[in-house]
């Protein structure tokens, strides 16, 4: 038998309620009065915060009667007009999730209370295989004021899904369902893989008791949200140079960071302070950032939990696993910025002073896989804030803090032909952003070599 994945619409596939945009489309089509369309905005705002309620769904149920006499073709055209606006509020991680189900051979089904004539164009844009939705009865091209079949909500949605599954020979016990609403508990309980997405308080309680997975399709997998706020939001609010009184920052080129859409941020690696300098730069441009980091960071007490909560992607060097690249691909498909340090680790000892930067191919492969632009950042001076030899940053340098130079360049020009060649292009783009002294060979002092050597390693002679 076949396997299906059923998705609710509002606050699940979409970040918020579809009602306001659909009402505007109906008003523009002349089906409803514009003042009436605007009058429901407060109710929809409440819906966005707390989810479905009995009064709101009673109004939705009564909408079929209000639609009596509406020309069905005009409503369908309004649905087409609304689809583009609705597409803009699709949750970032909804598309990658749909793609993964399709790649697994699962049928994807939009299961929603919203009338089918209004959401079919959006479902088509998103590539759903089918729709289970409320249907208004129609005669002579106009709605009759009654329904054709169930009101697809709560137990009515379950009944409609069961009937659809029987007709398509779908095994519900092996299928998936995603919803934000406690009123979808009947449907969630009927499938083998229920998932609470952006759950309302009551569904969250049910999910905790029944140990159902909880996720948010507007944040990376595993990232918690409270009242719509994720840890990276807090980090973004706190990102200001004043939070680092032991360092000064000379940042330029932020305009090269895309204002929206995916990008791969790459930088040279000089210090444990590099992520702070990169984060301050990118978050200061108004974008969130997901780091690929070595597993030691994620395994560390406290810091590891924070890294995971911020949507960091764990990399286990030497395993040959493509899992980090797959996770980064999903983040990029969701329109996120992903930070990669191509060198992998901070060069140690004498290698730290080598003007030739050598990188691993991960960023180039990721760019070829996704088509995302690669934005280079040149870092200089971070090692003065946190030398590799020392276990903590030099927070005592408040009186005369060192200057960290951050330069953001235009996207690297890549050929997407061969990962090693593109990696050389990426590293060259980073080097071009560094000060002239970074490109000169020099003989470091014994003290400089010592500071560039990890504590657990002997210092070179």
C-alpha positions as CSV (number, residue, x, y, z in Angstrom):
1,X,0.0,0.0,0.0
2,X,1.0,3.6,-0.5
3,X,2.2,6.0,2.1
4,X,1.0,9.6,2.3
5,X,2.0,12.8,4.2
6,X,-1.0,15.0,5.2
7,X,-0.3,18.7,5.8
8,X,-2.5,21.3,7.5
9,X,-2.4,24.8,5.9
10,X,-2.6,27.7,8.3
11,X,0.2,28.0,10.9
12,X,1.7,24.7,9.5
13,X,2.6,25.0,5.8
14,X,2.0,28.7,6.1
15,X,3.6,30.8,8.8
16,X,0.2,32.4,9.6
17,X,-3.5,32.4,8.7
18,X,-4.4,32.5,5.0
19,X,-7.6,34.3,5.7
20,X,-6.5,37.9,5.3
21,X,-4.9,37.3,1.9
22,X,-7.8,35.2,0.6
23,X,-10.3,37.9,1.8
24,X,-8.3,40.6,0.0
25,X,-8.3,38.5,-3.2
26,X,-12.1,38.0,-2.9
27,X,-12.6,41.7,-2.3
28,X,-10.4,42.5,-5.4
29,X,-12.5,40.1,-7.4
30,X,-15.7,41.9,-6.3
31,X,-17.1,38.9,-4.5
32,X,-17.1,40.4,-1.0
33,X,-17.1,44.0,0.3
34,X,-13.7,45.3,1.1
35,X,-14.8,46.7,4.5
36,X,-16.1,43.2,5.4
37,X,-12.8,41.7,4.3
38,X,-10.9,44.1,6.6
39,X,-13.2,43.6,9.6
40,X,-11.9,40.1,10.2
41,X,-8.2,41.1,10.6
42,X,-8.4,41.2,14.4
43,X,-9.8,37.7,14.5
44,X,-7.0,36.4,12.2
45,X,-4.4,38.1,14.4
46,X,-5.7,36.2,17.4
47,X,-5.7,33.0,15.3
48,X,-2.0,33.6,14.4
49,X,-1.2,33.7,18.2
50,X,-3.4,31.0,19.7
51,X,-4.5,28.9,16.8
52,X,-8.0,27.6,16.0
53,X,-10.9,28.2,18.3
54,X,-14.5,27.1,18.3
55,X,-15.9,30.6,17.4
56,X,-13.4,31.0,14.5
57,X,-14.3,27.6,13.1
58,X,-18.0,28.3,13.6
59,X,-17.6,31.3,11.3
60,X,-15.6,29.2,8.8
61,X,-18.5,26.7,8.8
62,X,-21.0,29.4,8.2
63,X,-19.0,30.8,5.3
64,X,-20.6,28.3,2.9
65,X,-24.0,29.9,3.6
66,X,-22.5,33.4,3.1
67,X,-21.1,32.2,-0.2
68,X,-24.5,31.4,-1.6
69,X,-24.8,32.8,-5.1
70,X,-21.1,33.6,-5.6
71,X,-19.9,32.7,-9.1
72,X,-17.6,29.7,-8.6
73,X,-15.3,30.7,-11.5
74,X,-14.7,34.1,-10.0
75,X,-13.8,32.5,-6.7
76,X,-11.4,30.2,-8.4
77,X,-9.7,33.1,-10.1
78,X,-9.5,34.8,-6.8
79,X,-7.7,31.7,-5.5
80,X,-5.2,32.0,-8.3
81,X,-4.6,35.7,-7.5
82,X,-4.2,34.8,-3.8
83,X,-1.7,32.0,-4.5
84,X,1.2,34.2,-5.2
85,X,0.7,36.2,-2.0
86,X,0.2,33.0,0.0
87,X,3.4,31.5,-1.5
88,X,5.3,34.4,0.1
89,X,4.2,33.3,3.6
90,X,5.0,29.6,3.2
91,X,7.1,28.4,6.2
92,X,10.8,28.2,5.1
93,X,11.3,24.6,5.9
94,X,8.0,23.4,4.4
95,X,9.3,23.0,0.9
96,X,12.4,21.0,1.9
97,X,10.1,18.7,4.0
98,X,7.7,18.2,1.1
99,X,10.7,17.4,-1.1
100,X,12.0,14.8,1.3
101,X,8.6,13.1,1.4
102,X,8.4,13.1,-2.4
103,X,11.9,11.6,-2.6
104,X,10.8,8.9,-0.3
105,X,8.0,8.0,-2.6
106,X,5.2,9.4,-0.3
107,X,2.1,11.1,-1.7
108,X,1.8,14.7,-0.4
109,X,-1.7,15.9,0.5
110,X,-2.9,19.3,1.6
111,X,-5.6,18.6,4.2
112,X,-7.3,21.8,5.1
113,X,-10.6,23.4,6.2
114,X,-10.1,26.2,3.6
115,X,-12.4,25.7,0.6
116,X,-10.7,23.8,-2.2
117,X,-11.4,26.4,-4.9
118,X,-9.3,28.9,-2.9
119,X,-6.3,26.8,-2.1
120,X,-6.0,24.5,-5.2
121,X,-3.7,27.0,-7.0
122,X,-1.4,27.2,-4.0
123,X,-1.3,23.5,-3.6
124,X,-0.3,23.2,-7.3
125,X,2.5,25.8,-6.8
126,X,3.9,23.8,-3.9
127,X,3.7,20.5,-5.8
128,X,1.1,18.7,-3.6
129,X,-0.2,15.5,-5.2
130,X,-3.7,16.1,-4.0
131,X,-6.0,18.1,-1.8
132,X,-8.5,17.1,0.9
133,X,-10.5,20.2,1.6
134,X,-13.9,21.7,2.2
135,X,-16.0,21.8,-1.0
136,X,-18.9,24.2,-1.5
137,X,-21.8,22.7,-3.5
138,X,-22.3,24.2,-6.9
139,X,-25.2,24.5,-9.3
140,X,-25.3,26.3,-12.6
141,X,-21.9,27.9,-11.9
142,X,-22.8,29.4,-8.5
143,X,-22.5,28.2,-4.9
144,X,-25.7,26.8,-3.4
145,X,-24.9,27.7,0.3
146,X,-24.3,24.1,1.3
147,X,-21.4,21.7,1.4
148,X,-20.5,18.8,-0.8
149,X,-19.3,16.2,1.7
150,X,-17.9,17.0,5.1
151,X,-16.8,20.3,6.7
152,X,-13.1,19.3,6.7
153,X,-12.3,20.1,10.3
154,X,-11.7,18.0,13.4
155,X,-13.5,14.6,13.0
156,X,-14.7,15.8,9.6
157,X,-11.2,16.1,8.4
158,X,-10.4,12.6,9.6
159,X,-13.4,11.2,7.8
160,X,-12.4,12.9,4.6
161,X,-8.8,11.7,4.9
162,X,-10.0,8.2,5.6
163,X,-12.2,8.2,2.5
164,X,-9.4,9.6,0.4
165,X,-7.0,7.0,1.7
166,X,-9.3,4.1,1.0
167,X,-9.8,5.4,-2.6
168,X,-6.0,5.6,-3.1
169,X,-5.1,2.5,-1.2
170,X,-3.0,4.5,1.3
171,X,-2.0,2.9,4.6
172,X,-2.7,5.4,7.3
173,X,-0.7,3.4,9.9
174,X,2.4,4.0,7.8
175,X,1.6,7.6,6.9
176,X,2.4,11.1,8.3
177,X,0.3,14.0,9.4
178,X,1.5,17.6,10.3
179,X,-0.7,20.1,12.1
180,X,-0.7,23.0,14.6
181,X,-4.2,22.5,16.0
182,X,-5.6,20.5,18.9
183,X,-8.6,20.0,16.7
184,X,-6.5,17.8,14.4
185,X,-5.8,15.3,17.2
186,X,-8.2,12.8,15.6
187,X,-6.2,12.9,12.3
188,X,-2.9,12.9,14.1
189,X,-3.9,9.9,16.2
190,X,-4.9,7.9,13.1
191,X,-1.5,8.0,11.4
192,X,1.7,6.1,12.3
193,X,3.8,9.3,12.3
194,X,2.0,12.3,13.8
195,X,4.0,15.6,14.1
196,X,2.9,18.7,16.0
197,X,4.0,21.8,14.0
198,X,4.0,25.1,15.7
199,X,1.5,23.6,18.1
200,X,-1.1,25.6,19.9
201,X,-0.9,25.2,23.7
202,X,-3.4,22.3,23.9
203,X,-1.8,20.4,21.1
204,X,1.6,20.9,22.7
205,X,0.3,19.3,25.9
206,X,-1.1,16.4,23.9
207,X,2.2,16.0,22.0
208,X,4.3,16.0,25.2
209,X,2.0,13.3,26.8
210,X,1.9,11.1,23.7
211,X,5.6,11.8,22.9
212,X,4.8,13.1,19.4
213,X,7.6,15.0,17.6
214,X,7.3,18.8,17.8
215,X,8.8,21.0,15.1
216,X,8.5,24.5,13.6
217,X,8.7,24.8,9.9
218,X,10.0,28.3,10.2
219,X,13.1,27.2,12.0
220,X,15.7,24.5,11.5
221,X,14.9,21.0,12.8
222,X,15.6,20.7,16.5
223,X,15.5,24.4,17.2
224,X,13.0,25.2,20.0
225,X,10.6,28.2,19.9
226,X,8.8,29.9,22.7
227,X,6.0,32.4,21.9
228,X,7.4,32.4,18.3
229,X,10.9,33.3,19.4
230,X,13.9,31.0,18.8
231,X,17.4,31.3,20.5
232,X,18.9,32.9,17.4
233,X,16.4,35.7,17.7
234,X,17.7,36.5,21.2
235,X,21.3,36.3,19.9
236,X,20.4,38.7,17.1
237,X,18.9,41.2,19.5
238,X,22.0,41.1,21.7
239,X,24.5,41.3,18.8
240,X,26.3,44.6,19.3
241,X,30.0,45.4,19.6
242,X,29.3,46.7,23.1
243,X,28.8,43.1,24.1
244,X,32.6,42.6,23.5
245,X,34.3,45.4,25.3
246,X,37.6,43.6,25.0
247,X,37.7,44.0,21.2
248,X,37.1,46.7,18.7
249,X,35.6,46.0,15.3
250,X,36.4,47.4,11.9
251,X,33.6,46.0,9.7
252,X,32.9,46.9,6.1
253,X,31.1,45.3,3.1
254,X,27.9,44.3,4.9
255,X,26.0,45.4,1.8
256,X,27.4,42.3,0.1
257,X,25.4,40.0,2.4
258,X,22.1,39.2,0.6
259,X,19.1,40.9,2.3
260,X,17.0,37.8,1.7
261,X,17.4,34.3,0.2
262,X,20.1,31.7,0.7
263,X,23.9,32.2,0.7
264,X,26.9,30.4,1.9
265,X,29.2,32.5,4.1
266,X,32.8,31.5,4.0
267,X,35.8,32.9,6.0
268,X,39.3,32.2,7.0
269,X,39.9,30.6,10.4
270,X,42.3,32.3,12.8
271,X,40.8,32.0,16.3
272,X,38.0,30.6,18.4
273,X,36.7,34.2,18.3
274,X,36.0,33.9,14.6
275,X,32.3,32.8,14.9
276,X,31.6,35.8,17.2
277,X,33.1,38.2,14.6
278,X,31.2,36.5,11.7
279,X,28.0,36.4,13.7
280,X,28.3,40.0,14.7
281,X,28.8,41.0,11.1
282,X,26.0,38.9,9.6
283,X,23.4,39.4,12.4
284,X,24.2,43.1,12.2
285,X,23.1,43.0,8.6
286,X,19.7,41.8,9.8
287,X,20.1,38.1,8.8
288,X,20.2,34.9,10.9
289,X,23.1,32.5,10.5
290,X,23.5,28.7,10.8
291,X,27.1,27.5,11.5
292,X,28.6,24.3,10.4
293,X,30.8,23.4,13.4
294,X,33.0,20.5,14.5
295,X,31.5,17.9,16.8
296,X,33.7,18.9,19.7
297,X,31.7,22.1,20.0
298,X,28.4,20.2,20.0
299,X,29.7,17.7,22.5
300,X,30.8,20.4,25.0
301,X,28.6,21.0,28.1
302,X,26.3,24.0,27.8
303,X,28.0,25.4,24.7
304,X,26.9,22.3,22.7
305,X,23.3,22.7,23.8
306,X,23.4,26.4,22.8
307,X,24.9,25.5,19.4
308,X,22.2,23.0,18.7
309,X,19.5,25.3,19.9
310,X,20.8,28.0,17.5
311,X,20.4,25.7,14.5
312,X,24.1,24.8,14.2
313,X,25.1,21.8,12.0
314,X,27.4,19.2,13.5
315,X,30.4,18.1,11.5
316,X,32.3,14.9,12.4
317,X,35.6,15.3,10.6
318,X,37.1,12.1,9.1
319,X,33.9,10.2,8.8
320,X,33.2,11.0,5.2
321,X,29.5,11.5,6.0
322,X,27.5,13.8,3.8
323,X,24.9,14.4,6.5
324,X,26.2,17.9,7.3
325,X,26.0,18.9,3.7
326,X,22.4,17.5,3.5
327,X,21.4,19.5,6.6
328,X,23.1,22.6,5.1
329,X,21.3,22.0,1.8
330,X,17.9,22.0,3.6
331,X,18.8,25.2,5.4
332,X,19.7,26.9,2.1
333,X,16.6,25.6,0.5
334,X,14.7,27.3,3.3
335,X,16.4,30.6,2.4
336,X,18.9,30.6,5.3
337,X,22.5,31.8,5.5
338,X,24.9,29.0,6.3
339,X,28.5,29.7,7.5
340,X,31.3,27.4,6.6
341,X,35.0,27.8,7.6
342,X,36.6,25.9,4.6
343,X,39.9,25.4,6.4
344,X,38.1,23.2,8.9
345,X,40.3,24.0,11.8
346,X,42.7,26.7,12.8
347,X,46.2,26.2,11.3
348,X,48.6,25.5,14.2
349,X,52.2,26.5,14.9
350,X,54.2,27.6,11.9
351,X,51.3,26.7,9.5
352,X,49.3,29.5,11.1
353,X,51.6,32.1,9.3
354,X,51.4,30.5,5.9
355,X,50.0,33.1,3.5
356,X,48.5,30.3,1.3
357,X,45.1,29.3,2.6
358,X,44.1,25.7,2.0
359,X,40.5,24.7,2.2
360,X,38.3,21.7,2.1
361,X,35.7,21.2,-0.7
362,X,32.5,21.3,1.4
363,X,31.5,24.9,0.6
364,X,32.2,24.4,-3.1
365,X,30.2,21.2,-3.2
366,X,27.3,22.8,-1.3
367,X,27.3,25.7,-3.8
368,X,27.2,23.3,-6.7
369,X,24.4,21.4,-5.1
370,X,22.2,24.4,-4.3
371,X,23.2,27.2,-6.6
372,X,23.5,29.5,-3.5
373,X,26.0,32.3,-3.8
374,X,29.2,32.0,-1.8
375,X,30.0,35.3,0.1
376,X,33.6,35.5,1.3
377,X,34.7,37.2,4.6
378,X,38.3,38.1,5.4
379,X,39.1,38.1,9.1
380,X,42.2,39.6,10.7
381,X,43.1,40.2,14.3
382,X,40.7,37.7,16.0
383,X,43.8,35.8,17.3
384,X,44.7,38.9,19.3
385,X,41.3,38.5,21.1
386,X,41.6,34.8,21.6
387,X,44.9,33.1,20.8
388,X,44.7,29.4,20.1
389,X,47.1,28.7,23.0
390,X,44.7,30.1,25.5
391,X,41.5,28.5,26.7
392,X,39.5,31.7,27.1
393,X,39.4,35.0,25.3
394,X,41.4,37.9,26.7
395,X,38.5,39.6,28.4
396,X,40.9,41.7,30.5
397,X,41.9,43.7,27.4
398,X,39.3,46.4,28.1
399,X,41.6,49.4,28.4
400,X,43.4,48.8,25.1
401,X,41.4,46.2,23.1
402,X,42.8,44.9,19.9
403,X,41.0,45.7,16.6
404,X,39.4,42.9,14.6
405,X,39.1,43.6,10.9
406,X,36.2,42.1,9.0
407,X,35.8,42.6,5.3
408,X,32.8,41.2,3.4
409,X,33.4,40.7,-0.3
410,X,31.1,40.2,-3.3
411,X,30.0,36.6,-4.1
412,X,32.9,34.5,-5.4
413,X,32.9,33.6,-9.1
414,X,32.6,29.9,-9.3
415,X,32.4,27.5,-12.3
416,X,30.6,24.7,-10.5
417,X,32.8,22.4,-12.6
418,X,35.1,20.7,-10.1
419,X,35.1,21.1,-6.3
420,X,38.8,21.5,-5.9
421,X,39.0,24.2,-8.5
422,X,36.1,26.1,-7.0
423,X,37.6,25.7,-3.5
424,X,40.8,27.4,-4.8
425,X,38.6,30.2,-6.1
426,X,36.8,30.5,-2.8
427,X,40.1,30.7,-0.8
428,X,41.5,33.3,-3.3
429,X,38.4,35.4,-2.7
430,X,39.0,35.3,1.0
431,X,42.7,36.1,0.7
432,X,41.9,39.1,-1.5
433,X,40.0,40.6,1.5
434,X,42.9,40.3,4.0
435,X,45.4,43.1,4.6
436,X,48.7,43.1,2.6
437,X,50.7,41.7,5.5
438,X,48.6,38.5,5.3
439,X,49.9,37.8,1.9
440,X,53.6,38.1,2.8
441,X,55.8,35.3,4.0
442,X,57.4,36.1,7.3
443,X,59.3,34.3,10.0
444,X,57.3,34.2,13.2
445,X,58.9,34.6,16.6
446,X,59.0,31.7,19.1
447,X,56.3,33.5,21.1
448,X,54.0,33.9,18.1
449,X,54.4,30.2,17.3
450,X,53.6,29.3,20.9
451,X,50.4,31.4,20.9
452,X,49.3,29.7,17.6
453,X,49.7,26.2,19.1
454,X,46.8,24.5,20.9
455,X,47.4,23.8,24.6
456,X,47.4,20.1,24.2
457,X,50.2,20.1,21.6
458,X,53.9,20.7,22.1
459,X,55.3,24.0,20.8
460,X,57.5,23.6,17.7
461,X,61.2,24.5,18.1
